[in-house]
Amino acid sequence: MNAPASPRGRVSLVGAGPGDPELMTRKAWTRLMQADLVLVDELVDRRILAELPTHTRVLQVGKRGGCASTEQGFIHGLMIRSARQGLHVVRLKGGDPFIFGRGGEEMDALQAAGIEVEVVNGLSAGLAGPSSAGISVTDRRCAPGVALVTGHNGEGGRAPDWAALARSGLTLVVYMGVSRCAEIVAALMEGGLAASTPVAVISAAHTERQREAFGVLALLPALVAREGLGSPAVLVIGEVTAMAQARQFLNAHAQADSRAQASGGR
């Protein structure tokens, strides 16, 4: 007699987007509703978890700089074991799994173990964060493109070539850079980027805690400290931030004028 076939599980690496549950893709929601086990990243908005079916098992396996974090090897092993038990595992990550989300590492580990794996992309905070503050990172009037870079290259990772980025003329969107912004500023200015280059910091984009602030490169560390801006956040460096700030200024004045006219007309 043939032995019964073992149950066939699978893993979905799903991007939850930058915060607002309504910015998740339809496919991401579908996979969440199908999941037996959801392994949740630290940056996933908790409003998303509130929508999960009651039978879904949820485990927190988040990572946050400077805090106790789940080891990556443990996450790999947990996904492999659970899939081999026949479960549909969703690895739910903030933003996009393949944009500073270790999705490539996890896909390699799963495929090496013979596990079926798919990627469900999400809207990255590096794009959605700036737009939430009115910043068009590739506005052709002042930027030929955008570079998404990390301010924290982690274990064994390559550090960005800040001097090359300073000369590129690209809008720079820096993930995980708040705690190292002084070093980043120094490296960019040493590479030739002007001290007066406009910058912005967007913290907790597309959540109820979102805050943003505008300034110039040389004063970026002071801006972060004065405004009390912390992770999760992206730094946006380039002329496009000045255009957004001017837009906000004009919009605020237009709203003030409208309110004054409405008050005067009563």
NORNORTA-V712252 format. One record per backbone hydrogen bond with DSSP energy under -1.0 kcal/mol. NH is the residue of the N-H (numbers start at 1). CO is the residue of the C=O. E is the energy in kcal/mol with one decimal. If there is no record, write none. Layout:
NH & CO & E
NH & CO & E
This chain:
10 & 87 & -1.7
11 & 116 & -2.4
12 & 89 & -3.0
13 & 118 & -2.9
14 & 91 & -2.2
15 & 120 & -2.6
16 & 93 & -3.8
17 & 95 & -2.0
23 & 20 & -2.2
24 & 21 & -1.6
29 & 25 & -1.9
30 & 26 & -2.2
31 & 27 & -2.4
32 & 28 & -2.1
33 & 29 & -2.3
34 & 30 & -1.2
36 & 88 & -2.6
37 & 88 & -1.7
38 & 57 & -2.7
39 & 90 & -2.9
40 & 59 & -2.9
41 & 92 & -2.4
44 & 41 & -1.3
48 & 45 & -1.7
50 & 46 & -1.3
51 & 48 & -1.4
52 & 49 & -1.5
56 & 53 & -1.5
57 & 36 & -2.1
59 & 38 & -2.8
61 & 40 & -2.4
67 & 64 & -2.1
70 & 62 & -1.8
75 & 71 & -1.7
76 & 72 & -2.4
77 & 73 & -2.3
78 & 74 & -2.5
79 & 75 & -2.4
80 & 76 & -2.3
81 & 77 & -2.7
82 & 78 & -2.3
83 & 79 & -2.3
84 & 80 & -2.2
86 & 83 & -1.8
87 & 82 & -1.9
89 & 10 & -2.9
90 & 37 & -2.9
91 & 12 & -2.8
92 & 39 & -2.2
93 & 14 & -2.9
95 & 17 & -3.2
99 & 96 & -1.5
103 & 97 & -1.9
106 & 102 & -2.2
107 & 103 & -2.6
108 & 104 & -2.2
109 & 105 & -2.1
110 & 106 & -2.4
111 & 107 & -2.8
112 & 108 & -2.2
113 & 109 & -1.1
114 & 111 & -1.3
115 & 110 & -2.7
118 & 11 & -1.9
120 & 13 & -3.2
127 & 124 & -1.5
128 & 124 & -2.8
129 & 125 & -2.2
131 & 127 & -1.5
132 & 128 & -1.6
133 & 130 & -1.4
134 & 131 & -1.6
135 & 130 & -2.7
139 & 136 & -1.8
142 & 139 & -2.0
143 & 139 & -1.8
147 & 171 & -2.8
149 & 173 & -2.5
151 & 175 & -3.0
162 & 160 & -1.4
165 & 161 & -2.2
166 & 162 & -2.3
167 & 163 & -1.3
171 & 145 & -2.4
172 & 237 & -2.6
173 & 147 & -2.7
174 & 235 & -2.8
175 & 149 & -2.7
181 & 178 & -1.3
184 & 180 & -2.2
185 & 181 & -2.8
186 & 182 & -2.2
187 & 183 & -2.3
188 & 184 & -2.5
189 & 185 & -2.6
190 & 186 & -2.3
191 & 187 & -1.4
192 & 189 & -1.2
193 & 188 & -2.5
197 & 194 & -1.7
199 & 215 & -2.3
200 & 236 & -2.2
201 & 213 & -2.4
202 & 234 & -2.3
203 & 211 & -3.2
204 & 232 & -3.1
207 & 204 & -1.1
210 & 207 & -1.4
211 & 203 & -1.9
213 & 201 & -1.8
215 & 199 & -2.2
217 & 197 & -2.4
218 & 195 & -2.3
220 & 217 & -1.9
223 & 219 & -2.5
224 & 220 & -2.5
225 & 221 & -2.2
226 & 222 & -2.9
227 & 223 & -2.4
229 & 224 & -1.8
234 & 202 & -2.1
235 & 174 & -2.2
236 & 200 & -2.9
237 & 172 & -2.8
238 & 198 & -2.6
241 & 238 & -1.7
243 & 239 & -1.4
244 & 240 & -1.7
245 & 241 & -2.2
246 & 242 & -2.3
247 & 243 & -1.9
248 & 244 & -2.4
249 & 245 & -2.2
250 & 246 & -2.4
251 & 247 & -2.3
252 & 248 & -2.4
253 & 249 & -2.0
254 & 250 & -2.2
255 & 251 & -2.3
256 & 252 & -2.2
257 & 253 & -2.5
258 & 254 & -2.1
259 & 255 & -2.3
260 & 256 & -2.4
261 & 257 & -2.5
262 & 258 & -2.3
263 & 259 & -2.4
264 & 260 & -2.2
265 & 261 & -1.4
